[in-house]
Amino acid sequence: MIAARAMTKTDVKAVYEIEVLSFRTPWSYRSLLGELRNKVAHYTVLEKDGEIIGYCGMWVLFEEAHITNIAIHPAFRGCGYGKQLLHAAMRVAASFGAEMMTLEVRETNTVAQRMYDEMDFAQQGRRKRYYTDTGEDALLLWNRNILQTTEKNACLNETYLLQFESFLKGE
């Protein structure tokens, strides 16, 4: 069973392990732990049969949500979990009043770019040499109507969506 929920302190170790496996310059364990105290930060974990397989962090400021990091454990990639996780993050963002979402993605990360395109993100800019580890540019992507996207993708997984509604209501 797939479930999305808010990240807790006990989840940070698993989230950090996925972070290290996923990024050349990962956030530190301490930074991820600190996000739990950041009033604008909202982290969602995705579980499969009780195991954390992915996470998404974002900052929500007024009507805008900015994804700071999103990753699926390498063993679970290519199965649609990234799209489910992004959908969950959009619903969390909307529950905090966000209407649009932004993120940066490596110009060479075409797999992620395809997923973002499917979730109605469009390139609105480029950040030159954004990634210090390679000097690579970042594409700046925006989704200007996350509510429309979540409605359009509501059929991702009905069981997951029912559980996620409970998560949003705090049940």
matplotlib code that plots the C-alpha trace (Angstrom):
import matplotlib.pyplot as plt

x = [0.0, 1.2, 0.7, 1.8, 2.2, 4.1, 7.7, 8.5, 11.8, 12.0, 11.8, 14.8, 17.3, 15.5, 15.0, 18.7, 19.7, 17.5, 19.0, 22.6, 21.7, 20.0, 22.1, 25.8, 25.6, 23.1, 21.6, 23.1, 21.2, 21.3, 19.7, 16.9, 16.3, 16.2, 13.5, 11.1, 11.5, 11.2, 7.6, 7.4, 8.8, 6.5, 8.0, 6.0, 7.2, 5.9, 5.7, 5.2, 4.2, 5.5, 8.9, 9.8, 10.6, 10.6, 10.2, 9.4, 10.4, 8.9, 8.6, 5.1, 5.0, 1.7, 0.3, 3.6, 5.2, 8.8, 10.1, 13.5, 14.1, 12.3, 13.6, 12.5, 14.8, 16.7, 15.2, 11.7, 12.3, 10.5, 7.2, 5.3, 6.0, 7.6, 4.4, 2.4, 4.7, 4.6, 0.8, 0.8, 3.1, 0.8, -2.2, -0.2, 0.8, -2.8, -4.0, -1.6, -3.0, -0.5, -1.9, 1.3, 4.5, 8.1, 11.3, 14.7, 15.8, 19.1, 19.1, 20.3, 17.7, 15.3, 13.5, 12.4, 11.6, 9.2, 7.4, 7.2, 5.8, 3.1, 2.3, 1.8, 5.1, 6.5, 10.0, 9.9, 13.6, 17.1, 19.6, 23.1, 25.7, 23.2, 24.7, 28.1, 29.2, 29.1, 28.5, 25.3, 22.4, 19.0, 15.8, 13.3, 9.9, 6.5, 3.0, 0.7, -2.4, -1.7, -5.4, -6.2, -3.3, -4.3, -7.9, -6.7, -4.5, -7.0, -7.1, -3.4, -4.4, -7.8, -6.6, -3.6, -5.9, -8.3, -5.4, -4.0, -7.3, -7.0, -3.5, -4.6, -7.4, -5.0, -6.7]
y = [0.0, 3.5, 6.3, 10.0, 11.8, 14.6, 13.9, 13.4, 13.5, 9.7, 9.8, 12.1, 9.2, 7.4, 10.7, 11.6, 8.1, 8.8, 12.3, 10.9, 8.3, 10.8, 14.0, 14.8, 17.6, 16.3, 18.3, 17.4, 15.3, 18.4, 20.6, 18.1, 17.9, 21.7, 21.9, 20.4, 23.7, 25.9, 27.4, 27.6, 24.2, 21.2, 17.8, 14.9, 11.3, 8.5, 5.1, 1.7, -1.0, 1.0, 1.8, 5.4, 5.3, 9.0, 12.5, 16.0, 19.2, 22.6, 26.1, 27.6, 31.4, 33.0, 31.8, 30.2, 26.9, 26.2, 22.6, 22.5, 18.8, 15.8, 12.2, 8.6, 5.9, 4.5, 1.0, 2.4, 4.8, 4.3, 3.1, 6.3, 7.1, 10.4, 11.6, 10.4, 12.2, 15.4, 15.2, 14.8, 17.8, 19.9, 19.0, 19.9, 23.2, 23.9, 23.1, 25.9, 28.4, 28.0, 28.4, 27.9, 25.9, 26.4, 24.3, 24.1, 21.0, 20.1, 20.8, 17.2, 15.6, 14.7, 12.0, 14.5, 17.1, 14.7, 14.1, 17.8, 18.4, 15.7, 17.6, 20.9, 22.6, 24.9, 26.4, 30.0, 30.7, 29.4, 29.8, 29.9, 27.6, 26.9, 23.5, 24.2, 20.6, 20.6, 24.2, 23.0, 25.3, 24.8, 25.2, 27.2, 25.5, 26.8, 25.3, 28.3, 26.3, 23.4, 22.9, 22.3, 19.8, 17.9, 17.7, 16.5, 13.8, 12.7, 9.2, 8.4, 6.0, 6.0, 4.2, 6.6, 9.6, 8.5, 8.1, 11.4, 13.2, 11.8, 13.1, 16.6, 16.5, 15.4, 12.1]
z = [0.0, -0.8, 1.7, 1.9, 5.2, 6.9, 7.7, 11.4, 13.3, 13.2, 9.4, 8.9, 8.9, 6.0, 4.2, 4.5, 3.1, 0.1, -0.2, -0.2, -2.8, -5.0, -5.1, -5.7, -3.1, -0.6, 2.2, 5.5, 8.1, 10.4, 7.6, 7.1, 10.8, 10.9, 8.3, 10.9, 12.9, 9.8, 9.9, 6.1, 5.4, 4.7, 4.1, 2.8, 2.8, 0.6, 2.1, 0.4, 2.8, 5.7, 4.2, 3.2, -0.5, -1.2, 0.1, -1.0, 0.8, 0.0, 1.4, 1.2, 1.2, 0.6, -2.7, -3.8, -3.0, -3.8, -3.9, -2.2, -2.8, -4.1, -4.5, -4.8, -3.5, -6.6, -6.1, -6.6, -9.5, -12.8, -11.2, -11.1, -7.4, -8.2, -9.8, -6.8, -4.5, -6.5, -6.5, -2.7, -2.4, -4.5, -2.3, 0.8, -0.8, -1.7, 1.8, 3.0, 0.5, -2.4, -5.9, -7.8, -7.5, -8.6, -8.7, -10.3, -12.2, -13.8, -17.6, -18.2, -16.0, -18.7, -16.8, -14.1, -16.8, -18.4, -15.1, -14.4, -17.9, -17.2, -14.0, -15.9, -15.1, -17.8, -18.1, -17.2, -16.9, -16.5, -13.7, -15.2, -13.4, -10.6, -9.7, -8.2, -8.4, -12.2, -13.3, -14.9, -15.5, -13.8, -15.6, -13.6, -13.8, -12.7, -12.4, -12.2, -11.1, -8.8, -7.9, -11.6, -11.8, -8.7, -10.0, -13.4, -11.7, -9.0, -10.5, -9.7, -7.0, -5.2, -2.0, -1.8, -2.3, 0.5, 2.9, 1.8, 2.5, 6.1, 6.3, 5.3, 7.8, 10.6, 11.2]

ax = plt.figure().add_subplot(projection="3d")
ax.plot(x, y, z, "-o")
ax.set_aspect("equal")
plt.show()
